[in-house]
Amino acid sequence: MSARADSRVRLKAKVRLKPDTTYAKEGGAPPAEAFRPRERRIVERLRTPLAVQRYLNGLRYNNEPPPAGATLRSFRGVVRHGCAHCLEAALFAAVVLEQHGYPPLVLSFESIDELDHVIFVYRRGGGWGSVARSRDPGLHGRKAVFATPRALALSYSDPYIDFTGRIRGYAIVDLRVMGTYDWRLADTNVWKVERMLLEHPHRRIESSDRRVNALRKRYRAFRKEHGSKPLFYRGRERWTEIPEEFGR
């Protein structure tokens, strides 16, 4: 995780730790008995994307402080430590909602400053929505009202613009491509997920330099005047609830 106090996770190669794969069978969802009692209670309680979003909103954001430093925890690790950064939150959501019939899909954003963002995405009632955790208020979840994954991705373009960020591409990935690799319940870090997302082809998103420059100027002015991060974006009615730390 970058030490900078902005929103995204800098994806890069790290030491690889091999997780436990004893429960995994052909990459499928783990059976109920694979979960520990506390984990099982959480899964049973969080039955919808909104419920998962509210749970994640209540967790501390994982700034990866010493002594642990950089982490990529599974669902099990998030439950144990009570905090999550964006990719950890996406894995948490994927594990919980997979138990309720949602495929484990994530959407990976590439940014020009290499501070990328990963969210869980789902389809319901013909629309696409998301569950996410971030240090930026505008990069959390979206209601399932977007006609396509690309439309959903584009809803993040404006809130992504800060001092350095700008989306340049996105990819939808089904985590079941990881096969028997235990990204769900590993007790160790699951760096292989990060490497897979880095290597996955991303679809390009074009944006206007003029618009980006105007939004970046507005962002800088707001931060200078208020110190906090802005909530002035269009389309906020399509956002889900954001953590209380950002106000209303």
C-alpha positions as CSV (number, residue, x, y, z in Angstrom):
1,M,0.0,0.0,0.0
2,S,1.3,3.4,-0.8
3,A,2.1,5.6,2.2
4,R,0.3,8.5,0.5
5,A,-3.1,9.4,2.1
6,D,-5.2,8.9,-1.0
7,S,-7.6,6.2,-2.1
8,R,-6.1,3.4,-4.0
9,V,-3.7,0.5,-3.7
10,R,-0.4,0.5,-5.7
11,L,-0.3,-2.9,-7.3
12,K,3.2,-4.2,-7.6
13,A,5.2,-7.4,-7.2
14,K,5.8,-8.5,-3.6
15,V,7.0,-11.5,-1.8
16,R,4.7,-14.4,-2.6
17,L,3.4,-16.5,0.2
18,K,1.7,-19.8,-0.5
19,P,-1.8,-20.0,1.1
20,D,-3.5,-23.1,2.4
21,T,-5.5,-24.9,-0.3
22,T,-6.7,-27.9,1.7
23,Y,-10.4,-27.1,1.4
24,A,-10.4,-25.9,-2.2
25,K,-11.9,-28.3,-4.8
26,E,-11.7,-27.3,-8.4
27,G,-11.9,-23.6,-7.5
28,G,-15.5,-23.8,-6.2
29,A,-17.0,-22.0,-3.3
30,P,-16.1,-23.4,0.1
31,P,-18.7,-25.5,1.9
32,A,-20.2,-24.1,5.1
33,E,-18.0,-26.3,7.3
34,A,-14.9,-24.6,5.9
35,F,-15.9,-21.4,7.7
36,R,-15.1,-20.9,11.4
37,P,-18.1,-20.1,13.6
38,R,-17.6,-16.3,13.7
39,E,-17.0,-16.3,9.9
40,R,-20.2,-18.4,9.4
41,R,-22.2,-16.0,11.4
42,I,-21.0,-13.0,9.3
43,V,-21.8,-14.8,6.1
44,E,-25.2,-15.8,7.2
45,R,-26.0,-12.2,8.3
46,L,-24.7,-10.4,5.2
47,R,-27.1,-11.7,2.6
48,T,-27.1,-8.7,0.2
49,P,-24.6,-6.4,-1.5
50,L,-26.0,-3.5,0.6
51,A,-25.5,-5.4,3.8
52,V,-21.9,-6.2,2.8
53,Q,-21.3,-2.6,1.9
54,R,-22.6,-1.4,5.3
55,Y,-20.3,-3.9,7.1
56,L,-17.3,-2.8,5.2
57,N,-18.2,0.9,5.8
58,G,-17.9,0.1,9.5
59,L,-14.4,-1.4,9.2
60,R,-11.2,0.6,9.6
61,Y,-9.4,1.3,6.3
62,N,-6.2,-0.8,6.2
63,N,-3.4,1.8,5.7
64,E,-1.0,-1.1,6.1
65,P,1.0,0.4,9.0
66,P,4.0,-1.3,10.7
67,P,4.7,-3.9,11.8
68,A,2.5,-5.8,9.4
69,G,3.2,-3.4,6.5
70,A,1.8,-4.4,3.1
71,T,-0.9,-7.0,3.2
72,L,-3.3,-8.8,0.9
73,R,-5.6,-10.6,3.3
74,S,-8.4,-13.0,2.4
75,F,-11.9,-12.9,3.8
76,R,-10.5,-14.8,6.8
77,G,-7.8,-12.2,7.3
78,V,-10.2,-9.3,7.1
79,V,-12.5,-10.9,9.7
80,R,-9.5,-11.5,12.0
81,H,-8.0,-8.0,11.8
82,G,-11.2,-6.0,11.4
83,C,-9.9,-3.8,8.6
84,A,-9.5,-3.8,4.9
85,H,-8.0,-1.9,2.0
86,C,-9.8,-1.8,-1.4
87,L,-8.7,-5.2,-2.7
88,E,-9.1,-6.9,0.6
89,A,-12.7,-5.5,0.8
90,A,-13.4,-6.8,-2.8
91,L,-12.2,-10.3,-1.8
92,F,-14.3,-10.1,1.4
93,A,-17.4,-9.2,-0.6
94,A,-16.7,-11.9,-3.2
95,V,-16.5,-14.6,-0.6
96,V,-19.6,-13.5,1.4
97,L,-21.8,-13.0,-1.6
98,E,-20.7,-16.1,-3.4
99,Q,-22.3,-18.0,-0.6
100,H,-25.6,-16.3,-1.5
101,G,-25.4,-17.0,-5.2
102,Y,-23.4,-14.2,-6.7
103,P,-20.4,-15.0,-8.9
104,P,-17.1,-13.8,-7.5
105,L,-16.5,-10.9,-9.9
106,V,-14.2,-8.0,-9.4
107,L,-13.5,-4.9,-11.4
108,S,-10.0,-3.7,-11.6
109,F,-9.2,0.0,-12.4
110,E,-5.8,1.1,-13.9
111,S,-4.8,4.7,-13.1
112,I,-2.1,6.8,-14.7
113,D,-0.4,7.2,-11.3
114,E,-0.3,3.4,-10.7
115,L,-2.6,3.8,-7.7
116,D,-5.2,1.3,-8.8
117,H,-8.6,0.4,-7.3
118,V,-10.5,-2.9,-7.1
119,I,-14.2,-3.4,-6.4
120,F,-16.6,-6.3,-6.2
121,V,-19.3,-6.1,-8.9
122,Y,-22.6,-7.9,-9.4
123,R,-25.7,-8.0,-11.6
124,R,-29.2,-7.9,-10.2
125,G,-32.5,-7.1,-11.9
126,G,-30.7,-6.4,-15.2
127,G,-28.5,-3.7,-13.7
128,W,-24.8,-3.7,-12.6
129,G,-23.7,-2.5,-9.1
130,S,-20.7,-2.7,-6.9
131,V,-19.4,-3.0,-3.3
132,A,-16.2,-1.3,-2.4
133,R,-14.0,0.3,0.3
134,S,-11.7,3.3,-0.2
135,R,-10.1,6.2,1.4
136,D,-12.0,8.4,-1.1
137,P,-15.7,8.9,-0.6
138,G,-16.5,8.7,-4.3
139,L,-14.9,5.3,-4.8
140,H,-17.3,3.2,-2.7
141,G,-20.3,1.1,-3.9
142,R,-22.8,1.8,-6.6
143,K,-26.5,0.8,-6.8
144,A,-27.4,-1.9,-9.4
145,V,-28.7,0.6,-11.9
146,F,-26.0,0.6,-14.6
147,A,-26.8,-1.1,-17.9
148,T,-23.3,-2.4,-18.6
149,P,-20.1,-3.0,-16.6
150,R,-18.5,-0.1,-18.7
151,A,-21.2,2.3,-17.6
152,L,-20.5,1.2,-14.0
153,A,-16.8,1.8,-14.5
154,L,-17.4,5.2,-16.0
155,S,-19.3,6.3,-12.9
156,Y,-15.9,6.2,-11.0
157,S,-14.1,8.4,-13.5
158,D,-14.8,11.8,-12.0
159,P,-14.4,10.8,-8.3
160,Y,-11.1,9.1,-9.2
161,I,-9.5,12.4,-10.2
162,D,-7.5,13.9,-7.3
163,F,-3.9,15.3,-7.3
164,T,-2.6,12.5,-9.6
165,G,-5.3,9.9,-10.3
166,R,-7.0,9.3,-13.6
167,I,-8.6,6.1,-14.8
168,R,-7.1,4.7,-18.0
169,G,-8.6,1.2,-18.1
170,Y,-10.7,-1.4,-16.4
171,A,-11.2,-5.1,-16.4
172,I,-13.9,-7.5,-15.1
173,V,-12.4,-10.7,-13.7
174,D,-14.1,-13.8,-12.4
175,L,-11.9,-14.9,-9.5
176,R,-12.7,-18.5,-10.2
177,V,-10.0,-18.3,-12.9
178,M,-7.6,-18.7,-9.9
179,G,-8.6,-22.4,-9.8
180,T,-7.7,-24.1,-6.5
181,Y,-5.6,-21.2,-5.3
182,D,-7.1,-20.3,-1.9
183,W,-7.9,-16.6,-2.2
184,R,-11.0,-17.0,-0.1
185,L,-9.9,-18.5,3.3
186,A,-6.1,-18.4,3.3
187,D,-4.4,-17.6,6.6
188,T,-1.6,-16.0,4.6
189,N,-1.4,-13.1,2.2
190,V,-2.8,-13.9,-1.3
191,W,-0.4,-11.9,-3.5
192,K,-1.2,-14.2,-6.5
193,V,-4.5,-12.4,-6.9
194,E,-2.7,-9.0,-7.2
195,R,-0.3,-10.4,-9.8
196,M,-3.2,-11.9,-11.8
197,L,-5.0,-8.6,-11.9
198,L,-1.9,-6.8,-12.9
199,E,-1.4,-9.2,-15.8
200,H,-5.1,-9.3,-16.9
201,P,-5.9,-7.2,-20.1
202,H,-7.7,-4.0,-19.3
203,R,-10.1,-2.2,-21.6
204,R,-9.1,1.4,-22.3
205,I,-11.2,4.3,-21.0
206,E,-10.8,7.6,-22.8
207,S,-11.4,10.9,-21.1
208,S,-11.1,14.5,-22.0
209,D,-7.9,16.3,-21.0
210,R,-9.9,19.5,-20.6
211,R,-12.5,17.9,-18.3
212,V,-9.8,16.1,-16.3
213,N,-7.8,19.3,-15.8
214,A,-10.9,21.2,-14.7
215,L,-11.9,18.6,-12.2
216,R,-8.3,18.4,-10.9
217,K,-8.2,22.1,-10.4
218,R,-11.5,22.0,-8.6
219,Y,-10.3,19.1,-6.4
220,R,-7.1,21.0,-5.4
221,A,-9.1,24.2,-4.6
222,F,-11.5,22.2,-2.4
223,R,-8.8,20.4,-0.5
224,K,-7.0,23.7,0.0
225,E,-10.1,25.4,1.3
226,H,-11.7,22.6,3.3
227,G,-8.9,20.1,4.0
228,S,-11.4,17.2,3.4
229,K,-12.2,15.2,0.3
230,P,-15.0,16.5,-1.9
231,L,-18.5,15.1,-2.4
232,F,-19.5,17.4,-5.3
233,Y,-19.8,14.8,-8.0
234,R,-22.7,14.3,-10.3
235,G,-24.6,11.0,-10.1
236,R,-24.3,10.7,-6.3
237,E,-27.9,9.4,-6.2
238,R,-26.5,6.2,-7.8
239,W,-24.0,5.7,-5.0
240,T,-24.7,3.4,-2.1
241,E,-24.1,4.5,1.5
242,I,-20.6,5.8,2.3
243,P,-18.7,5.5,5.6
244,E,-19.6,8.0,8.3
245,E,-16.0,9.2,8.4
246,F,-16.8,11.2,5.2
247,G,-19.9,12.9,6.6
248,R,-23.1,13.2,4.5
